[in-house]
Amino acid sequence: MISADRIMGFIEGEACFGVGIQTETDKRPRKTDTKKHRIRPSLGYRVRPSFRVSLARKDREILDELQKTLEVGCVYSVKNQGNRSDMCQYAVQNTQELLKLIDFFDQQKFYTTKGASYQIWKKIVQMVDKKDHLSKSGFLEICVLREKMNLIYNKETRLRTSTYLSQKIAGIDRNEREVM
């Protein structure tokens, strides 16, 4: 088992608190004549918070220990991509497991700017858990919060993405009025 202090040092140096936004596609086959399907509200996008730590494949045992200690997530291998060597990644994407991670991190202290990103990420995970991301206002709030995460590294890309998504959601709102 790895101590909480060592985990926090490792997390502050190597971890990523992320929030992906993906176009939602429903690929389930429909049997409209024989079975009623539950209609889920959708804005056309999925919000996918995640927690990841990536290391070289030779250091996989560290990620395995991290997974055993935190008791959530999984470790998997990532094939060589261009100039990079083969990697391993510890990932947690399930909302309930992310909430368990939040319980762990809330008992710890962050010493770097990673703590600010964590606080924003935590709020987004809690919003997803409450299903706030399914409403237009909740989704847009998540977009704004997401912009503030890791702002130093990719400010321009995040601002372009947020503007694009806001315009798309506004377009969805116009289409809904036309249908009604």
KEKE-140703 format. One line per field, with one value per residue (C-alpha): residue number from 1; x, y, z. Coordinates in nm, 4 decimals, always signed. Example, Ala and Ser with C-alpha at 12.3 -4.5 7.8 and 13.67 -1.06 7.14 Angstrom:
num	(1; 2) .
x	(+1.2300; +1.3670) .
y	(-0.4500; -0.1060) .
z	(+0.7800; +0.7140) .
END
This chain:
num	(1; 2; 3; 4; 5; 6; 7; 8; 9; 10; 11; 12; 13; 14; 15; 16; 17; 18; 19; 20; 21; 22; 23; 24; 25; 26; 27; 28; 29; 30; 31; 32; 33; 34; 35; 36; 37; 38; 39; 40; 41; 42; 43; 44; 45; 46; 47; 48; 49; 50; 51; 52; 53; 54; 55; 56; 57; 58; 59; 60; 61; 62; 63; 64; 65; 66; 67; 68; 69; 70; 71; 72; 73; 74; 75; 76; 77; 78; 79; 80; 81; 82; 83; 84; 85; 86; 87; 88; 89; 90; 91; 92; 93; 94; 95; 96; 97; 98; 99; 100; 101; 102; 103; 104; 105; 106; 107; 108; 109; 110; 111; 112; 113; 114; 115; 116; 117; 118; 119; 120; 121; 122; 123; 124; 125; 126; 127; 128; 129; 130; 131; 132; 133; 134; 135; 136; 137; 138; 139; 140; 141; 142; 143; 144; 145; 146; 147; 148; 149; 150; 151; 152; 153; 154; 155; 156; 157; 158; 159; 160; 161; 162; 163; 164; 165; 166; 167; 168; 169; 170; 171; 172; 173; 174; 175; 176; 177; 178; 179; 180) .
x	(+0.0000; +0.1146; +0.0789; -0.1639; +0.1258; +0.3113; -0.0090; -0.0667; +0.2896; +0.2501; -0.0929; +0.0276; +0.3089; +0.1545; -0.2275; -0.4898; -0.8385; -1.0260; -1.3704; -1.4406; -1.7355; -1.8320; -2.0999; -2.3658; -2.4679; -2.7274; -2.6344; -2.8901; -3.1163; -3.4804; -3.7760; -4.0474; -4.3334; -4.2572; -4.0782; -4.1081; -3.7800; -3.7194; -3.6478; -3.3533; -3.3248; -3.0248; -2.8569; -2.6521; -2.3415; -2.2046; -2.0085; -1.7378; -1.5348; -1.2282; -0.9155; -0.5983; -0.2352; -0.0010; +0.3457; +0.5901; +0.5008; +0.8082; +0.6526; +0.3197; +0.3629; +0.3319; -0.0068; -0.1151; -0.0276; -0.2168; -0.5239; -0.5023; -0.4679; -0.7515; -0.9717; -1.1245; -1.0442; -0.8323; -0.4855; -0.4378; -0.1690; -0.1574; +0.0280; +0.3151; +0.1912; +0.4471; +0.7659; +0.6279; +0.7201; +0.4535; +0.2545; +0.0311; -0.2590; -0.4579; -0.8068; -1.1264; -1.4346; -1.7323; -1.9188; -1.9627; -1.5922; -1.5051; -1.7143; -1.5049; -1.1908; -1.3380; -1.3840; -1.0142; -0.8899; -1.1075; -0.9119; -0.5787; -0.4013; -0.2886; +0.0293; +0.0251; -0.2189; -0.3513; -0.5701; -0.7567; -0.8242; -0.9373; -1.1963; -1.3464; -1.3391; -1.5053; -1.7925; -1.8403; -1.8438; -2.1048; -2.3161; -2.2983; -2.3971; -2.7039; -2.7835; -2.7467; -2.5520; -2.8733; -3.0233; -2.9078; -2.8160; -2.6241; -2.4386; -2.3374; -2.2216; -2.0037; -1.8566; -1.7668; -1.6159; -1.4230; -1.2640; -1.1117; -0.9422; -0.5763; -0.6160; -0.2426; -0.1935; -0.4768; -0.6657; -0.7174; -0.8514; -1.0882; -1.2274; -1.2914; -1.4604; -1.6777; -1.7907; -1.8698; -2.0696; -2.2602; -2.3591; -2.4635; -2.6772; -2.8366; -2.9134; -3.0752; -3.2962; -3.4156; -3.4908; -3.6942; -3.9123; -3.9659; -4.0852; -4.3319) .
y	(+0.0000; +0.3494; +0.6187; +0.9082; +1.1592; +0.9701; +0.9387; +1.3145; +1.3935; +1.1583; +1.2986; +1.6588; +1.5703; +1.3172; +1.3146; +1.4796; +1.5826; +1.5929; +1.6649; +1.5430; +1.6615; +1.4260; +1.4253; +1.1818; +0.9104; +0.6496; +0.3282; +0.0997; -0.0841; +0.0168; -0.2197; +0.0409; -0.2027; -0.4437; -0.2524; +0.0954; +0.2696; +0.5221; +0.8582; +1.0282; +1.4047; +1.4989; +1.8134; +1.6056; +1.5962; +1.3737; +1.5084; +1.2610; +1.3554; +1.1409; +1.1038; +0.9723; +0.9037; +0.8013; +0.6493; +0.4520; +0.0838; -0.0117; +0.1725; -0.0094; -0.1575; +0.1942; +0.2373; -0.1095; -0.0123; +0.3150; +0.1259; -0.1219; +0.1571; +0.3750; +0.0709; +0.2291; +0.2504; +0.0273; +0.0145; -0.0538; -0.0363; +0.2227; +0.1372; +0.3453; +0.6701; +0.8334; +0.9210; +0.8137; +0.4885; +0.2404; +0.3764; +0.2545; +0.4501; +0.4408; +0.5726; +0.6316; +0.7307; +0.5829; +0.8588; +0.6530; +0.5690; +0.9345; +1.0255; +0.7797; +0.9531; +1.2872; +1.1472; +1.0555; +1.3876; +1.5939; +1.4463; +1.5479; +1.8779; +2.0008; +2.2105; +2.3131; +2.4691; +2.1175; +2.1820; +2.4616; +2.2331; +1.9625; +2.1937; +2.2788; +1.9138; +1.8091; +2.0512; +1.9137; +1.5519; +1.6445; +1.8172; +1.5068; +1.2903; +1.5105; +1.4935; +1.8723; +1.8197; +1.7086; +2.0592; +2.3362; +2.5677; +2.2917; +2.1913; +2.5508; +2.5962; +2.2864; +2.4360; +2.7553; +2.5613; +2.3370; +2.6454; +2.7346; +2.3968; +2.3725; +2.7180; +2.7757; +2.4869; +2.5176; +2.8428; +2.9142; +2.5673; +2.5640; +2.9093; +2.8098; +2.4862; +2.6597; +2.9268; +2.6599; +2.4492; +2.7533; +2.8429; +2.4840; +2.4659; +2.8009; +2.6525; +2.3504; +2.5841; +2.7561; +2.4189; +2.3094; +2.6208; +2.5516; +2.1964; +2.3160) .
z	(+0.0000; -0.0826; +0.1852; +0.1265; +0.1265; -0.1451; -0.3478; -0.3257; -0.4343; -0.7254; -0.8180; -0.8113; -1.0506; -1.2876; -1.2678; -1.4856; -1.3762; -1.7047; -1.8414; -2.1919; -2.3955; -2.6757; -2.9391; -2.8233; -3.0649; -2.9862; -3.1667; -3.0018; -3.2454; -3.2212; -3.2065; -3.2077; -3.2731; -2.9902; -2.7206; -2.5750; -2.5132; -2.2428; -2.3974; -2.2334; -2.2518; -2.4594; -2.5813; -2.8245; -2.6036; -2.3283; -2.0345; -1.9314; -1.6241; -1.5689; -1.3605; -1.5268; -1.4517; -1.7349; -1.7033; -1.9144; -1.9376; -1.7346; -1.4358; -1.4499; -1.1015; -0.9548; -1.1241; -1.0075; -0.6486; -0.6891; -0.8086; -0.5189; -0.2636; -0.3988; -0.4770; -0.7881; -1.1594; -1.3790; -1.5303; -1.8989; -2.1659; -2.4425; -2.7644; -2.8989; -3.0548; -3.2822; -3.0940; -2.7557; -2.5892; -2.4846; -2.1930; -1.9145; -1.7795; -1.4591; -1.5325; -1.3375; -1.5389; -1.3550; -1.1695; -0.8519; -0.8453; -0.9089; -0.6031; -0.3972; -0.5252; -0.4200; -0.0684; -0.0646; -0.2074; +0.0280; +0.3192; +0.1628; +0.0998; -0.2414; -0.2517; -0.6198; -0.8663; -0.9262; -0.6207; -0.8024; -1.0998; -0.8581; -0.6966; -1.0370; -1.1466; -0.8206; -0.8809; -1.2343; -1.1101; -0.8498; -1.1175; -1.3377; -1.0398; -0.9838; -1.3599; -1.3924; -1.7160; -1.8887; -1.8765; -2.1066; -1.8176; -1.6354; -1.9503; -2.0221; -1.6613; -1.7017; -2.0218; -1.8343; -1.5426; -1.7810; -1.9403; -1.6044; -1.5567; -1.6585; -1.8140; -1.8491; -2.0919; -2.3399; -2.2938; -2.6646; -2.7475; -2.4498; -2.5319; -2.8957; -2.7841; -2.5256; -2.7747; -3.0336; -2.7869; -2.6584; -3.0142; -3.0888; -2.7750; -2.8620; -3.2053; -3.0422; -2.8410; -3.1627; -3.3229; -3.0222; -3.0557; -3.4267; -3.3540; -3.0903) .
END
